[in-house]
């Protein structure tokens, strides 16, 4: 896979399905390391969308320069150009809310029946809770409680769809006399809100695909400053994992592309009460 001509650049795949087709077509002709990276890219598209060059290279078992060569060999200007294809795929998987409602109408009829909505979201919640029982390691959950319990102040970080979970944690910690600060990022002041944190504190960061950039960036900032980070996320390839001292995996089911938050709230409730109980023991 050599550096392409301008004609090859013009032919660079414009979407994930086209890229996937090109990689499958070239699979047998690729050098060993590029074949290894192509397989990794198709198996871990979320990591490709949000990982750094160094992080992706480490997980894929190749050199960082291989990613650049891989991208240019496919006709892209560079790795960031290729990465945008993977990010666009995530936007397609999680369309805006009007599109989701239109999709529901298409599958359920012109007028979505109230009982169908209730049944669909109830089923998604039940599936999410069942998945959580399998995905959450008791040992990691205990480590998360211990990490947060010994913090002077717990900084709560969650944006967009998961913001209500962070708000609930702030409410519950307050009721249980556990000092916490909600990073609400109003007026883009998230960095300033985190600036008062020290290594004697901890950050509880929550984000799922497509990951909120502010959450990823602030969690990384906290980690660089030696502040313990507990992450609740949906994959070992989440960009939060590299910043976390402890991370817990939650995979929420969806109904009509509207993802449940049931398992996330159940975990948050258990985590808050567990932290309060742990602090009461000391």
MIKESE-830229 format. One record per atom (N, C-alpha, C): x, y, z. Coordinates in steps of 0.001 Angstrom, whole numbers, plus 500000, padded with zeros to 6 digits. Example, Ala and Ser with C-alpha at 12.3 -4.5 7.8 and 13.67 -1.06 7.14 Angstrom:
REM MIKESE-830229
       x       y       z
  513190  494310  507800
  512300  495500  507800
  513200  496700  507800
  512850  497750  507080
  513670  498940  507140
  512900  500030  507870
***
This chain:
REM MIKESE-830229
       x       y       z
  500848  498825  500000
  500000  500000  500000
  500888  501229  500000
  501239  501721  498833
  502159  502838  498708
  501378  504146  498735
  502123  505273  498855
  501480  506583  498828
  500739  506740  497513
  499481  507185  497523
  498647  507189  496331
  498901  508396  495449
  498501  508248  494212
  498501  509361  493290
  497282  510230  493580
  497206  511403  492894
  496043  512262  493092
  494772  511545  492688
  494850  510709  491642
  493673  509959  491209
  493210  509032  492292
  494187  508391  492984
  493830  507482  494075
  493205  508248  495219
  493741  509461  495497
  493166  510268  496568
  491715  510587  496291
  491413  510896  495009
  490029  511209  494645
  489124  510010  494867
  489708  508805  494847
  488904  507591  494966
  488819  507080  496394
  489295  507856  497360
  489240  507420  498753
  487790  507144  499163
  487528  506028  499837
  486156  505704  500266
  485543  506858  501063
  484275  507177  500757
  483638  508343  501366
  482771  507994  502563
  482553  506712  502830
  481763  506316  503994
  482285  504972  504507
  481789  504582  505680
  482318  503384  506332
  482066  502123  505521
  480886  501994  504931
  480584  500782  504160
  481490  500660  502944
  481768  501788  502282
  482688  501762  501144
  484099  501408  501592
  484500  501967  502725
  485826  501655  503274
  485930  500176  503618
  484899  499658  504239
  484884  498244  504608
  485013  497369  503369
  484302  497721  502315
  484358  496958  501068
  485766  496983  500474
  486403  498163  500463
  487754  498286  499920
  488741  497431  500720
  488619  497478  502041
  489529  496692  502877
  489350  495197  502653
  488114  494769  502501
  487858  493350  502254
  488392  492925  500884
  488270  493821  499905
  488763  493508  498563
  490296  493415  498544
  490957  494242  499329
  492421  494285  499319
  493047  493377  500376
  492235  492679  501115
  492711  491924  502276
  493895  491020  501957
  493808  490275  500878
  494855  489294  500574
  496135  489935  500057
  496038  491152  499525
  497225  491784  498942
  497950  492708  499912
  497385  492941  501068
  498005  493864  502023
  499214  493224  502704
  500247  494021  502971
  501367  493522  503793
  500856  493130  505175
  501635  492339  505873
  501195  491753  507141
  500694  492790  508142
  501457  493866  508377
  501084  494848  509389
  499849  495642  508969
  499731  495958  507687
  498554  496679  507216
  497316  495789  507277
  497499  494497  507005
  496384  493559  507130
  495936  493466  508592
  496899  493448  509487
  496612  493403  510919
  495842  494654  511352
  496251  495809  510842
  495584  497061  511183
  494192  497127  510566
  494037  496626  509344
  492723  496621  508693
  491734  495778  509487
  492187  494619  509959
  491321  493758  510763
  490932  494460  512059
  491897  495122  512677
  491620  495849  513919
  490598  496960  513670
  490763  497696  512585
  489868  498814  512278
  488429  498351  512100
  488232  497222  511448
  486870  496723  511224
  486269  496123  512483
  487118  495569  513351
  486621  494970  514591
  486380  496009  515689
  487118  497137  515613
  487034  498148  516677
  486831  499545  516078
  485730  499755  515371
  485520  501064  514720
  485397  502220  515710
  484926  501963  516933
  484801  503047  517909
  486174  503516  518381
  487101  502578  518552
  488463  502947  518911
  489094  503771  517792
  488842  503391  516541
  489371  504146  515409
  488783  505549  515370
  487543  505694  515795
  486872  506993  515746
  487413  507968  516779
  487768  507476  517968
  488089  508387  519057
  489485  508215  519649
  490196  507171  519263
  491529  506962  519834
  492566  507902  519256
  493674  508021  519949
  494817  508765  519419
  495640  507827  518535
  496499  508403  517723
  497360  507580  516867
  498179  506615  517721
  498757  507131  518803
  499591  506283  519661
  498769  505190  520326
  497573  505545  520819
  496731  504565  521503
  496233  503475  520577
  495792  503863  519389
  495308  502874  518416
  496443  501947  517996
  497608  502535  517741
  498760  501724  517330
  499119  500700  518402
  499083  501118  519660
  499405  500195  520749
  498402  499048  520812
  497098  499382  520732
  496067  498337  520807
  496099  497415  519590
  496449  497979  518434
  496478  497169  517206
  497777  496390  517058
  498798  496727  517877
  500075  496027  517795
  500927  496430  516618
  500817  497723  516210
  501626  498220  515090
  502312  499514  515514
  503187  500015  514658
  503841  501295  514906
  502904  502447  514519
  502998  503597  515192
  502155  504745  514819
  502288  505130  513344
  503494  505004  512797
  503684  505354  511388
  502860  504467  510457
  502528  503258  510927
  501720  502343  510110
  500325  502922  509869
  499784  503640  510853
  498460  504242  510691
  498471  505301  509594
  499550  506092  509556
  499657  507121  508521
  499772  506475  507147
  500614  505443  507062
  500798  504739  505788
  499489  504076  505349
  498784  503514  506313
  497492  502865  506050
  496502  503867  505463
  496396  505045  506095
  495444  506058  505634
  495795  506562  504240
  497065  506872  504038
  497478  507397  502736
  497338  506346  501635
  497573  505083  501994
  497414  504014  501017
  495981  503828  500562
  495036  504273  501387
  493619  504205  501024
  493155  505453  500274
  494069  506422  500129
  493729  507622  499376
  493387  508827  500224
  493526  508719  501552
  493201  509840  502423
  494407  510761  502580
  494136  512014  502971
  495212  512983  503155
  496109  512615  504332
  495546  511963  505315
  496273  511577  506515
  495349  510809  507431
  495828  510484  508627
  495016  509665  509512
  493754  510382  509968
  493823  511685  510251
  492634  512405  510717
  491522  512378  509674
  491901  512368  508385
  490919  512268  507305
  490229  510901  507351
  491010  509847  507538
  490442  508502  507671
  489585  508397  508929
  490063  508965  510014
  489334  508876  511284
  487941  509490  511179
  487801  510522  510348
  486504  511171  510190
  485460  510196  509630
  485889  509240  508812
  484964  508227  508279
  484369  507416  509418
  485194  507064  510391
  484712  506280  511526
  483813  507126  512427
  484113  508402  512558
  483251  509275  513364
  481905  509493  512686
  481917  509626  511360
  480662  509783  510626
  479781  508550  510792
  480425  507381  510858
  479662  506139  511054
  478886  506178  512367
  479506  506701  513424
  478826  506772  514709
  477639  507722  514651
  477783  508819  513922
  476652  509745  513787
  475496  509084  513057
  475827  508215  512092
  474774  507496  511363
  474086  506476  512263
  474867  505846  513159
  474289  504858  514076
  473358  505507  515080
  473668  506731  515463
  472850  507435  516449
  472334  508728  515821
  471279  508616  514996
  470746  509782  514291
  470112  510765  515265
  469780  511965  514753
  469170  512941  515644
  467760  512476  516025
  467182  513135  517000
  465955  512633  517612
  464753  512667  516661
  464706  513607  515760
  463611  513620  514781
  463687  512379  513889
  464911  512044  513464
  465085  510864  512615
  464706  509596  513367
  465025  509531  514665
  464665  508355  515455
  463155  508213  515554
  462466  509339  515736
  461001  509289  515826
  460395  508865  514498
  460953  509372  513404
  460473  508970  512081
  460678  507475  511860
  461822  506960  512347
  462097  505530  512224
  461076  504702  513004
  460732  505165  514190
  459716  504470  514980
  458386  504448  514259
  458025  505581  513662
  456747  505654  512934
  456742  504693  511754
  457900  504582  511093
  457993  503681  509945
  457793  502229  510359
  458347  501865  511525
  458274  500469  511964
  456970  500146  512683
  456366  501156  513348
  455169  500897  514154
  453883  501396  513507
  454014  502096  512382
  452826  502677  511775
  452875  504186  511910
  451955  504882  511226
  451993  506339  511201
  451929  506928  512604
  451071  506379  513446
  450961  506848  514819
  451465  505743  515748
  452535  506017  516445
  453102  505023  517344
  452178  504843  518539
  451755  503608  518778
  450840  503333  519881
  451547  503499  521223
  450828  504099  522171
  451414  504346  523489
  451870  503048  524144
  451068  501993  524007
  451434  500714  524633
  452693  500131  523999
  452849  500336  522675
  454052  499838  522000
  455289  500575  522506
  455154  501879  522734
  456270  502656  523270
  456653  502167  524665
  455640  502001  525508
  455915  501575  526874
  456548  500187  526888
  455990  499280  526098
  456545  497928  526038
  457984  497940  525510
  458232  498753  524478
  459565  498798  523879
  460614  499329  524833
  460291  500411  525525
  461266  500986  526444
  461423  500141  527708
  460356  499493  528125
  460464  498594  529276
  461369  497414  528958
  461206  496863  527767
  462042  495738  527351
  463506  496154  527241
  463762  497349  526680
  465139  497836  526569
  465762  498009  527956
  464960  498508  528899
  465459  498686  530265
  465805  497340  530898
  464925  496367  530697
  465161  495040  531279
  466416  494396  530691
  466596  494532  529376
  467783  493968  528729
  469038  494646  529258
  468975  495969  529427
  470124  496719  529927
  470525  496246  531318
  469538  496036  532173
  469819  495604  533541
  470413  494196  533558
  469897  493319  532688
  470458  491967  532604
  471909  491997  532123
  472181  492839  531129
  473543  492957  530620
  474492  493448  531716
  474008  494390  532523
  474862  494946  533563
  475307  493875  534550
  474423  492951  534870
  474792  491873  535795
  475970  491065  535260
  476023  490926  533942
  477101  490140  533331
  478378  490955  533127
  478232  492260  532866
  479397  493052  532463
  480143  493687  533627
  479456  493921  534749
  480107  494614  535861
  480840  493612  536746
  482140  493799  536852
  482963  492952  537712
  482804  493396  539160
  482427  492473  540063
  482319  492846  541486
  483616  493431  542035
  484745  492904  541588
  486034  493405  542074
  486257  494850  541625
  485955  495144  540351
  486137  496502  539858
  485131  497459  540496
  483917  496979  540732
  482912  497812  541390
  483373  498165  542807
  483939  497206  543514
  484457  497456  544857
  485629  498437  544817
  486490  498302  543811
  487613  499235  543661
  487107  500647  543389
  486049  500760  542589
  485477  502079  542288
  484943  502724  543561
  484233  501939  544366
  483707  502455  545637
  484849  502907  546536
  485892  502086  546658
  487023  502422  547524
  487730  503690  547055
  487904  503830  545750
  488578  505013  545193
  487798  506282  545504
  486487  506235  545316
  485654  507417  545563
  485490  507690  547055
  485422  506629  547845
  485168  506796  549286
  486305  507524  549989
  487530  507353  549508
  488660  507996  550194
  488955  509393  549659
  488166  509863  548700
  488368  511196  548138
  487828  512275  549075
  488541  513381  549179
  488017  514521  549937
  486766  515077  549262
  486855  515260  547933
  485727  515758  547138
  485627  514932  545869
  484421  514586  545492
  484195  513836  544254
  483675  514806  543199
  484411  514912  542098
  484010  515773  540992
  483220  514922  539994
  482018  515366  539664
  481088  514585  538844
  481065  515127  537426
  481412  514258  536493
  481611  514684  535113
  480775  513823  534165
  479763  514423  533564
  478925  513717  532593
  478164  514725  531772
  478249  514655  530459
  477638  515659  529584
  476578  515030  528690
  475746  515890  528162
  474730  515512  527176
  473799  514438  527730
  473691  513288  527082
  472677  512292  527455
  472839  511783  528880
  474075  511708  529376
  474289  511148  530709
  474363  512214  531795
  474141  513475  531438
  474177  514528  532440
  473206  514260  533598
  471993  513745  533337
  471089  513462  534457
  471667  512486  535486
  472531  511590  535050
  473133  510641  535997
  474075  511384  536940
  474870  512297  536397
  475758  513089  537229
  474964  513969  538198
  473869  514520  537709
  473022  515349  538574
  472447  514509  539710
  471991  513297  539390
  471476  512419  540453
  472566  512130  541482
  473778  511853  541023
  474875  511572  541950
  475134  512770  542859
  475081  513981  542299
  475274  515178  543115
  474188  515278  544177
  472958  515020  543774
  471829  515055  544722
  472002  514011  545827
  472290  512772  545426
  472377  511687  546400
  473580  511846  547321
  474724  512241  546765
  475887  512474  547614
  475597  513580  548628
  474903  514625  548194
  474554  515707  549105
  473685  515226  550250
  472701  514394  549943
  471814  513854  550976
  472565  512948  551947
  473636  512324  551456
  474403  511388  552284
  475646  512041  552905
  475720  513359  552809
  476821  514130  553406
  478187  513762  552842
  478225  513405  551564
  479488  513153  550865
  479755  514370  549977
  480887  515011  550169
  481144  516254  549443
  481423  515966  547961
  480694  516650  547100
  480881  516475  545662
  480664  517805  544951
  481192  517902  543753
  481022  519084  542908
  480588  518609  541529
  479475  519146  541052
  478971  518811  539727
  479628  519726  538697
  480353  519132  537760
  480938  519913  536663
  479877  520021  535569
  479185  521154  535544
  478089  521313  534578
  478528  521978  533281
  479755  522519  533264
  480349  523100  532054
  479533  524276  531516
  478730  524902  532370
  477991  526086  531937
  478990  527183  531573
  478702  527892  530477
  479589  528941  529950
  480976  528391  529614
  481019  527079  529286
  482283  526432  528910
  483327  526499  530029
  482855  526472  531281
  483758  526621  532422
  484143  525286  533059
  483981  524194  532352
  484371  522897  532892
  485813  522854  533368
  486782  523329  532565
  488182  523309  533020
  488392  524103  534305
  487719  525244  534406
  487853  526052  535625
  487198  525355  536817
  486086  524654  536581
  485430  523938  537673
  486289  522792  538190
  487059  522191  537289
  487944  521094  537690
  489265  521601  538267
  489569  522879  538058
  490880  523415  538432
  491154  523310  539923
  490115  523280  540746
  490323  523223  542203
  490584  521805  542703
  490455  520812  541842
  490657  519421  542267
  492134  519134  542485
  492403  518216  543417
  493773  517821  543730
  493849  516294  543799
  495046  515730  543913
  495180  514271  543999
  494477  513641  545196
  494091  514430  546166
  493331  513876  547300
  491840  513771  546991
  491430  514261  545821
  490043  514174  545382
  489890  513023  544385
  488768  512946  543705
  488554  511941  542654
  487538  512475  541665
  487589  511941  540461
  486636  512301  539406
  485821  511068  539040
  484495  511225  538983
  483612  510192  538450
  483167  510666  537075
  483691  510036  536018
  483424  510448  534641
  482533  509427  533958
  481481  509906  533310
  480513  509031  532656
  480353  509463  531207
  480539  508544  530271
  480310  508856  528862
  480179  507573  528056
  479244  507585  527105
  479019  506459  526206
  479118  506941  524767
  479231  506005  523848
  479295  506324  522425
  478072  507137  521990
  478233  508212  521200
  479486  508855  520806
  479981  509743  521948
  481187  509528  522378
  481691  510104  523620
  481744  511634  523576
  481290  512265  524673
  481303  513727  524758
  482744  514214  524880
  483206  515039  523948
  484605  515489  523987
  484994  516158  525296
  484087  516952  525883
  484437  517652  527125
  484703  516652  528246
  483945  515565  528300
  484153  514553  529328
  485498  513859  529134
  485783  513486  527902
  487061  512820  527596
  488236  513731  527920
  488142  515000  527513
  489249  515935  527715
  489483  516219  529200
  488400  516441  529959
  488573  516768  531369
  489039  515558  532173
  488579  514364  531814
  489070  513159  532491
  490565  512982  532240
  491006  513251  531020
  492431  513151  530698
  493234  514200  531459
  492678  515400  531581
  493337  516459  532350
  493511  516036  533804
  492449  515477  534380
  492516  515015  535770
  493582  513938  535938
  493624  512981  535008
  494604  511898  535096
  496030  512434  535031
  496265  513405  534157
  497621  513983  534037
  498037  514686  535328
  497069  515181  536065
  497361  515890  537320
  497381  514952  538521
  497287  513653  538277
  497375  512681  539352
  496107  512537  540165
  494981  512993  539623
  493694  512878  540311
  493061  511542  539914
  492696  510694  540861
  492087  509404  540518
  490795  509589  539713
  490638  508775  538688
  489455  508835  537832
  488745  507487  537847
  487462  507516  538156
  486596  506345  538021
  485692  506610  536823
  485684  505698  535855
  484913  505910  534630
  483795  504884  534512
  482644  505352  534068
  481537  504483  533669
  481376  504693  532171
  481588  503636  531390
  481580  503770  529942
  481134  502451  529319
  481195  502347  527990
  480550  501215  527328
  481484  500260  526593
  482790  500475  526683
  483691  499618  525918
  485110  499735  526437
  485857  498656  526284
  487276  498693  526636
  488039  499650  525735
  487462  500025  524605
  488098  500935  523674
  487580  502358  523806
  486791  502616  524841
  486355  503983  525132
  487578  504847  525420
  487581  506100  524960
  488715  506986  525259
  488836  507315  526747
  487803  507032  527543
  487902  507255  528982
  488796  506234  529666
  488913  505056  529086
  489635  503961  529741
  491094  504317  529997
  491728  504991  529049
  493146  505314  529209
  493390  506314  530335
  492351  507046  530741
  492491  508024  531821
  492062  507466  533174
  491413  506310  533176
  490762  505812  534386
  491664  504930  535232
  491595  505121  536544
  492217  504188  537483
  491346  502939  537617
  490032  503148  537538
  489056  502057  537565
  487972  502403  536547
  487541  501423  535752
  486423  501696  534848
  485427  500547  534891
  484163  500892  534708
  483067  499933  534767
  482320  499988  533448
  482074  498823  532888
  481429  498741  531570
  479919  498573  531693
  479193  499432  530993
  477734  499350  530908
  477350  499391  529430
  476553  498444  528981
  476085  498426  527592
  474563  498533  527599
  474053  499720  527349
  472611  499953  527373
  471961  499477  526067
  470806  498833  526191
  470021  498463  525013
  469248  499688  524523
  468709  499588  523312
  467934  500715  522795
  466600  500242  522222
  465698  501166  522078
  464431  500927  521404
  464253  502057  520401
  464235  501690  519120
  464120  502711  518080
  465264  503699  518097
  466474  503245  518461
  467693  504057  518551
  467686  505005  519743
  466663  504944  520596
  466660  505681  521853
  467228  504752  522926
  468433  505054  523383
  469075  504152  524333
  468555  504336  525760
  468440  503220  526449
  468022  503231  527843
  469114  503847  528716
  468699  504339  529891
  469646  504756  530922
  469419  503968  532212
  468598  502934  532120
  468192  502205  533326
  469371  501579  534056
  470231  500891  533330
  471375  500243  533969
  472339  501280  534536
  472532  502381  533816
  473434  503428  534275
  472943  504046  535578
  471633  504298  535658
  471086  504857  536896
  471168  503848  538043
  470891  502587  537761
  470982  501565  538810
  472411  501474  539342
  473375  501497  538432
  474778  501454  538849
  475143  502693  539665
  474690  503860  539201
  474997  505100  539918
  474421  505077  541327
  473192  504589  541469
  472584  504506  542798
  473383  503578  543712
  473766  502422  543184
  474546  501462  543975
  475909  502038  544340
  476518  502757  543404
  477835  503335  543641
  477770  504406  544726
  476784  505294  544649
  476635  506360  545641
  476429  505785  547040
  475506  504838  547161
  475233  504247  548469
  476452  503465  548963
  477133  502771  548056
  478335  502040  548433
  479423  502948  548970
  479590  504116  548339
  480593  505091  548797
  480235  505590  550188
  478962  505926  550403
  478529  506408  551720
  478739  505343  552799
  478438  504104  552479
  478634  503003  553422
  480118  502800  553741
  480963  502880  552714
  482397  502694  552909
  482971  503785  553796
  482518  505022  553570
  483017  506133  554397
  482551  506001  555846
  481353  505434  556038
  480837  505270  557390
  481623  504230  558176
  482283  503291  557442
  483070  502258  558114
  484365  502821  558700
  484900  503920  558087
  486191  504432  558538
  486060  505401  559706
***
